[in-house]
Amino acid sequence: MAARNEKTFQDEGLDKIDLKILRLLQGNGRLTNAELADKVGVSPATCHRRTQRLFEDGYVRQVRAMVDPGKVGRGALVMVGVVLDRSTPESFAQFEKAIARLNFVLDCHLVAGDFDYFLKIRVGDMADFNRIHGDQLIALPGVRQTRTFFVMKEVVDNAPLDF
């Protein structure tokens, strides 16, 4: 997908400096304000005001560390396709409310195609997933079927956005 043109960003009130701040923070959220200001060529005060505005306007939702899953016992990545027994707003709402409470689910997306939802789950190993699947996933409201995909190699994971 091609990056949006500069005019589109200008229409939203962003200029080249704002875009550079966003790109730099996306690459390294630990940059100090002074480092960020130096890299974009503005004063620290100006950089701080701009960065605060980017947060306030929702361009940056949060800054957090990327923890190595293997180092904390969550080295196995599992993708799960979920099919619900009904395709109604109520069944979707019940499922979404229940899935949001499961701390082992990293991502949950409503999708078009063979599944209703696609989940990204981190676990310690296959036995860990088997327990979670049997105890929690298939017991979720409205779940008719799941299809599990164990990731053998993570080629691209959480790549920075291209804009």
C-alpha angles and dihedrals in degrees: 000000000000120000117256115262122256092249091062090054091046089054087057092051097258124127133190092276092053091049091049091051090051093049093048094048090048089055096044121008091184095070111125118234089250092053092046092048091050092050094050095039102241135112118274090246092053091045091051092051092048093046092049090051091050089054094044092048091051099247089123112040098182145331119232143156121263103231117204103246094209092056092057098044098264101104098135117085118201129185116202127193113207128200118194123213092236134029100217131127089244095053091046091050093049092049093047093049091051097044092051089064095058109095094197091064109092097179135011120186131182104225141184119236133042094349135048094213137015118207131198111207133179119206138161097248145325093286089053090052092046090056093047092046094051097041103037120005100056090042092061115116114276098002110151100166142001130196118199128210118188110208111233097186132008104222099170121008126175094344117188116266116261110230 
